Amino acid sequence: MGIDGVRRAKISTVKTMTCPKPHFVLLLGLVFIMASLESAVGAATNSPSSQTNQLSMVISAEGLVERRARGSAEWLAAKVNDALRDGDQLRTGARSRAAVRLSNHSV
């Protein structure tokens, strides 16, 4: 009770949301820009032109060995050092064999 005999309610303070600080907004913007740049660089390094060193290769061919490029219907004779890309096919005839070095350098 107050001095005058009236019961007074305790007033609590309510915290209001404030605008973010300018340096926080700047930091958040920089993080967004860096994430965008990283994804752009990642996309550029995964492009087909940058994957030329990640091809599989015919390292040995004996007898009838043929390859077919992805999306093609024509089979061509495969020779040593022919590059094989994702989706290409390789086949051998009777009593023939081939060895391929995969993009991870296993044979």
matplotlib code that plots the C-alpha trace (Angstrom):
import matplotlib.pyplot as plt

x = [0.0, 1.1, 1.3, -2.2, -3.7, -4.2, -2.9, -0.5, 0.4, 4.0, 4.8, 7.2, 9.3, 8.8, 11.8, 11.1, 12.9, 15.4, 16.8, 20.0, 23.2, 24.8, 27.9, 25.8, 24.0, 27.3, 28.7, 25.6, 25.8, 29.5, 28.7, 26.0, 28.4, 31.1, 28.6, 27.5, 31.1, 32.0, 29.0, 29.9, 33.5, 32.4, 30.1, 32.9, 35.3, 32.8, 32.1, 32.9, 35.8, 37.5, 37.1, 39.4, 42.0, 39.4, 38.6, 39.0, 41.4, 41.9, 45.4, 45.4, 43.3, 43.8, 41.5, 38.2, 37.6, 35.0, 33.7, 30.5, 30.1, 27.2, 24.1, 25.6, 24.5, 27.8, 30.5, 34.0, 37.3, 38.9, 42.6, 45.1, 44.9, 41.3, 39.5, 36.3, 33.8, 30.8, 28.2, 30.5, 30.5, 33.2, 32.8, 35.1, 34.7, 35.4, 38.9, 39.5, 40.3, 40.8, 42.1, 40.8, 42.4, 39.5, 39.3, 40.5, 43.6, 42.5, 42.7]
y = [0.0, 3.5, 6.4, 7.5, 4.1, 3.2, 0.0, 0.6, -2.0, -2.5, -1.3, -3.5, -2.3, -3.8, -4.1, -3.1, -4.4, -2.0, -1.7, -3.7, -1.9, -0.7, -2.8, -5.9, -5.2, -4.6, -7.9, -9.8, -8.3, -9.3, -12.9, -13.0, -11.7, -14.2, -17.1, -16.0, -15.7, -19.1, -20.8, -18.9, -20.1, -23.6, -23.6, -22.4, -25.1, -27.8, -26.7, -29.1, -27.1, -27.3, -31.1, -31.9, -33.3, -35.5, -37.7, -41.4, -42.7, -45.9, -47.1, -50.5, -51.9, -55.4, -56.8, -55.2, -52.3, -49.7, -46.6, -44.6, -41.0, -40.1, -39.4, -40.9, -44.0, -44.6, -46.9, -45.9, -47.8, -47.0, -46.3, -45.9, -42.4, -41.9, -39.8, -41.1, -38.7, -39.2, -41.2, -42.6, -46.4, -48.9, -52.4, -55.2, -57.9, -61.7, -62.4, -58.7, -56.6, -53.1, -51.3, -47.9, -45.5, -43.9, -40.3, -41.2, -42.9, -46.4, -49.0]
z = [0.0, -0.7, 1.7, 1.0, 1.6, -2.1, -3.3, -6.2, -8.9, -9.6, -13.1, -14.9, -17.7, -21.1, -23.3, -26.8, -29.9, -31.3, -34.7, -35.3, -35.0, -38.2, -37.8, -37.3, -40.6, -42.3, -40.9, -42.0, -45.5, -45.8, -44.7, -47.4, -50.1, -49.1, -49.3, -52.7, -54.0, -52.6, -54.4, -57.7, -57.5, -56.7, -59.7, -62.0, -60.8, -61.5, -65.1, -67.9, -69.2, -65.8, -65.6, -68.5, -66.1, -64.5, -67.5, -67.7, -70.4, -72.4, -71.4, -73.2, -76.1, -77.6, -80.3, -81.0, -78.6, -79.3, -77.6, -77.9, -76.8, -74.6, -76.7, -79.9, -81.7, -83.5, -82.1, -83.0, -82.6, -79.2, -79.2, -76.4, -74.8, -75.9, -73.3, -71.9, -70.4, -68.0, -69.9, -72.6, -73.2, -73.9, -75.3, -76.4, -78.9, -78.6, -77.3, -76.8, -73.7, -72.6, -69.6, -68.5, -66.0, -64.1, -63.1, -59.6, -61.2, -60.4, -63.2]

ax = plt.figure().add_subplot(projection="3d")
ax.plot(x, y, z, "-o")
ax.set_aspect("equal")
plt.show()
